[in-house]
């Protein structure tokens, strides 16, 4: 097992010996040791790393409803897991798994959409090398619960992270006026109507995923995720008052000195213009399309704009 041997104050001043699993050692001196992103380390296949992390994200998404998403946040979305490693041996220095969550509620008295969308920076500890960590994440059938070298599993290390949201901004519902508005997802009382709503939301998300790599995800926030699409609706008529689409993203920098990740994260609330009924919006977003991105580029009811247009002025 790799361990960090620091014996005296004098030794700390001179540097510590970082001993790898394979018996190699590297003098981790602040003046000489540099760090890099794990995907840039020689011998690491970046595409294999990203594929493993996508599989990890997928497992988290599949299981969150029965675990972490049963608490204060019911819609937690994984963004990025990245690690810094030493440039000589690839010893893992620091890993952070970022997430975003959203709680979007319609104020039933004034139709305002109250969006509380924090992020989370979850440290993941392990004592291993870049190649061994990649091998473990690539081959483990249960990536969340596989024990990490010298540390508990990712699942165990996430246990307390979601108790510490960053940038939470809970809204305050109005206490005056009649309750005449409702969220679009609560407008329909039939399962068929609700299924149609979720189909429209799914189509929008699929359209975003299709275009993001060449557009919004080509900048600093390369891991942007579509999270929650919400509309406020007049209960008696089905008229849409407003729609908001929430996104989360992060970016991680590896300082060459020290190696502790510099992590930035943010969520974005984008107003999507619609003037019409919920039925008209669903007809627009559920009609058959040849490509997923067509849903983003369809003119929205009562406007000359598209959902794609709305994102241009909102996302970085």
C-alpha atoms as one frame of an Amber mdcrd trajectory, in Angstrom:
protein
   0.000   0.000   0.000   1.239   3.484  -0.808   1.876   5.700   2.207   3.328
   9.104   2.941   6.375   8.971   5.197   7.030  12.252   7.086   9.183  11.715
  10.140  10.282  15.028  11.648   9.810  18.747  11.308  13.158  18.829   9.569
  11.959  16.170   7.181   8.845  18.193   6.459  11.016  21.162   5.580  13.071
  19.031   3.221  10.103  17.191   1.705   8.267  13.897   2.131   8.851  10.606
   0.422   5.793   9.411  -1.496   6.127   5.641  -1.762   4.052   3.963  -4.454
   2.283   0.639  -4.433   4.942  -0.814  -6.687   7.831   0.138  -4.386   8.965
   3.153  -6.403   9.423   6.396  -4.505   9.227  10.021  -5.439  10.514  12.930
  -3.410   7.445  15.156  -3.064   9.248  18.463  -2.588   7.318  21.659  -3.089
  10.196  23.116  -5.056  10.495  20.191  -7.472   7.307  18.118  -7.603   4.699
  19.195 -10.115   1.173  17.938 -10.650  -1.164  17.425 -13.563  -4.671  16.269
 -14.348  -4.950  12.497 -14.303  -6.100  12.457 -17.937  -2.819  14.128 -18.969
  -0.553  11.621 -17.221   1.507   9.480 -19.655  -0.040   6.072 -20.170  -3.548
   7.172 -19.177  -6.166   6.804 -21.903  -8.325   9.900 -21.427 -11.255   8.357
 -23.292 -11.110   5.322 -20.974 -11.150   7.612 -17.936 -14.140   9.586 -19.203
 -15.953   6.368 -20.106 -15.422   5.033 -16.575 -16.659   8.289 -15.038 -19.732
   8.293 -17.283 -20.518   4.781 -16.065 -20.028   5.950 -12.472 -22.337   8.918
 -13.089 -24.949   6.614 -14.604 -24.861   4.320 -11.582 -25.275   7.324  -9.283
 -28.268   8.537 -11.331 -29.877   5.082 -11.198 -29.493   4.700  -7.442 -29.839
   8.246  -6.127 -33.610   8.061  -5.741 -33.242   5.322  -3.134 -30.195   6.807
  -1.374 -28.867  10.369  -1.426 -31.909  11.803  -3.233 -34.229  10.805  -0.396
 -33.005  13.698   1.745 -33.260  17.454   1.329 -32.338  17.261  -2.363 -34.375
  14.961  -4.606 -32.652  15.901  -7.845 -28.859  15.553  -7.443 -26.921  15.450
 -10.719 -23.258  14.361 -11.028 -21.029  16.795 -12.909 -17.331  15.793 -12.859
 -14.909  13.563 -10.991 -11.341  14.715 -11.539  -8.013  13.959  -9.874  -4.592
  15.545  -9.711  -1.517  13.297  -9.814   2.223  13.823  -9.441   3.988  14.229
 -12.758   6.674  11.566 -12.226   4.932   8.527 -10.748   1.301   9.532 -11.130
   0.639   9.336  -7.393  -2.894  10.552  -6.733  -2.770  13.853  -4.840  -6.379
  15.077  -4.788  -9.772  14.053  -6.207 -13.041  15.982  -6.150 -16.466  14.832
  -7.359 -18.797  17.744  -8.140 -22.594  17.657  -8.180 -25.502  20.043  -8.608
 -29.068  19.867  -7.347 -32.240  21.839  -7.909 -35.520  22.334  -6.118 -37.872
  24.321  -8.376 -41.295  25.199  -7.007 -44.128  27.317  -8.399 -45.572  29.930
  -6.055 -49.269  29.076  -6.282 -50.282  32.676  -5.435 -48.242  34.713  -7.935
 -46.887  32.159 -10.475 -43.245  32.929  -9.642 -40.839  30.018 -10.103 -38.660
  29.657  -7.009 -35.391  27.950  -7.919 -32.973  26.728  -5.253 -29.988  25.243
  -7.079 -26.802  24.628  -5.055 -23.669  22.711  -5.976 -21.518  20.279  -3.982
 -17.746  19.712  -3.925 -17.167  16.204  -2.583 -13.539  15.224  -1.792 -12.654
  11.633  -2.692  -9.584  10.272  -0.903  -7.456   7.367  -2.055  -3.808   6.249
  -1.808  -2.880   4.886  -5.182  -1.547   5.784  -8.610  -3.265   7.105 -11.714
  -3.041   3.813 -13.583  -4.330   1.738 -10.686  -7.216   4.085 -10.017  -8.215
   4.016 -13.671  -7.994   0.213 -13.722 -10.235  -0.027 -10.658 -12.875   2.383
 -11.979 -12.822   0.752 -15.403 -13.265  -2.826 -14.200 -15.318  -2.578 -10.991
 -18.871  -3.771 -11.560 -20.112  -1.654  -8.643 -18.065   1.504  -9.063 -19.784
   3.375  -6.251 -19.130   0.715  -3.612 -15.782  -0.717  -4.675 -13.269   0.039
  -1.859 -10.603   2.499  -2.959  -6.959   1.777  -2.125  -6.293   3.087   1.355
  -9.775   4.610   1.686 -13.490   3.784   1.828 -15.622   3.518  -1.296 -16.866
   6.552  -3.199 -20.363   5.817  -1.908 -19.180   5.980   1.713 -17.185   9.139
   1.127 -20.236  10.885  -0.325 -22.334  10.183   2.766 -21.865  13.602   4.383
 -21.187  15.718   1.320 -24.784  16.525   0.450 -25.332  18.036   3.898 -23.116
  20.940   2.802 -24.682  22.698  -0.201 -22.813  25.588  -1.801 -24.894  28.573
  -2.845 -28.298  27.374  -1.671 -30.913  30.136  -2.102 -34.318  28.953  -0.882
 -37.160  31.193  -2.009 -39.996  32.474   0.128 -43.517  31.764  -1.197 -46.051
  34.563  -1.096 -48.635  34.512   1.676 -51.179  36.799   0.028 -53.542  36.240
  -2.870 -55.455  33.243  -4.119 -53.798  29.965  -5.013 -54.604  29.894  -8.708
 -51.316  28.677 -10.219 -49.644  25.297 -10.372 -46.486  23.674 -11.711 -46.861
  22.102 -15.140 -45.972  18.697 -13.715 -48.892  19.040 -11.291 -51.388  20.405
 -13.801 -52.468  17.080 -15.243 -54.377  14.609 -13.093 -54.124  11.726 -15.563
 -51.062   9.555 -15.993 -51.244  10.109 -19.759 -51.014  13.883 -19.341 -48.131
  13.578 -16.898 -46.306  11.186 -19.234 -46.675  13.727 -22.027 -45.110  16.427
 -19.852 -42.128  14.254 -18.954 -41.739  13.255 -22.604 -41.447  16.946 -23.545
 -38.840  17.532 -20.824 -36.894  14.437 -21.907 -36.888  15.669 -25.522 -35.497
  19.055 -24.469 -32.749  17.405 -22.424 -31.855  15.059 -25.278 -31.645  18.026
 -27.624 -29.315  19.844 -25.249 -27.090  16.779 -24.837 -26.810  16.497 -28.608
 -25.584  20.052 -29.197 -23.705  20.821 -25.991 -20.349  19.328 -26.955 -19.988
  21.693 -29.917 -21.588  24.713 -28.272 -22.184  25.403 -24.581 -19.883  22.627
 -23.319 -16.875  23.752 -25.355 -15.903  26.451 -22.849 -14.826  26.354 -19.215
 -17.952  24.499 -18.103 -17.409  21.386 -20.177 -19.656  19.268 -17.967 -22.882
  21.318 -18.191 -25.936  19.259 -17.320 -29.593  20.042 -17.994 -31.402  19.622
 -14.701 -34.968  20.872 -14.240 -37.442  22.407 -16.669 -40.432  23.993 -14.912
 -43.409  26.066 -16.042 -45.995  27.881 -13.966 -49.554  27.404 -15.257 -52.938
  28.942 -14.487 -54.987  26.073 -13.069 -58.308  27.138 -14.602 -57.123  27.767
 -18.180 -53.821  25.948 -18.684 -52.166  29.199 -19.773 -48.412  29.290 -19.200
 -47.182  32.227 -17.127 -43.445  31.516 -17.285 -40.906  28.718 -17.796 -37.440
  28.255 -16.290 -34.738  25.750 -17.216 -31.942  25.079 -14.702 -28.431  23.844
 -15.514 -25.367  22.928 -13.471 -21.694  22.881 -14.364 -18.184  22.939 -12.929
 -14.559  23.243 -13.929 -11.463  21.906 -12.185  -7.941  23.292 -12.440  -4.780
  21.484 -11.305  -2.083  23.835  -9.968   1.330  22.511 -10.966   2.554  23.301
  -7.446   0.786  21.712  -4.496  -1.645  19.773  -6.635  -4.809  20.588  -4.666
  -7.641  20.992  -7.153  -9.041  24.467  -7.733 -12.750  23.727  -8.207 -15.400
  26.125  -9.478 -19.074  25.293  -9.885 -22.247  27.134 -10.721 -25.897  26.685
 -11.589 -27.766  28.700 -14.195 -31.451  29.584 -14.360 -32.558  30.276 -17.931
 -35.930  31.850 -18.730 -37.613  30.148 -21.701 -40.237  32.403 -23.352 -43.637
  30.822 -23.986 -46.992  32.534 -24.615 -49.748  30.008 -24.905 -51.207  26.988
 -23.207 -49.435  24.012 -21.748 -51.143  21.835 -24.348 -49.640  23.949 -27.149
 -46.170  23.713 -25.622 -46.404  19.949 -25.287 -47.584  19.620 -28.880 -44.480
  21.532 -29.973 -42.080  19.488 -27.864 -43.495  15.999 -28.421 -44.221  15.996
 -32.176 -41.929  13.521 -33.977 -38.494  14.815 -34.916 -35.724  13.449 -37.105
 -32.981  14.648 -34.749 -33.036  15.344 -31.016 -31.756  18.889 -31.430 -34.885
  19.783 -33.412 -36.732  20.159 -30.124 -34.335  22.899 -29.079 -34.785  24.744
 -32.347 -38.569  24.645 -32.698 -40.335  27.981 -32.385 -42.080  28.151 -29.027
 -45.817  28.959 -28.852 -46.653  32.667 -29.088 -43.057  33.731 -29.797 -40.447
  33.831 -32.545 -37.844  32.329 -30.208 -36.608  28.805 -29.564 -35.298  27.125
 -26.419 -31.851  27.244 -28.011 -32.165  31.041 -28.347 -33.023  31.299 -24.652
 -29.857  29.422 -23.681 -27.575  31.621 -25.799 -28.001  34.575 -23.492 -27.951
  32.514 -20.306 -25.314  29.787 -20.369 -21.609  30.704 -20.342
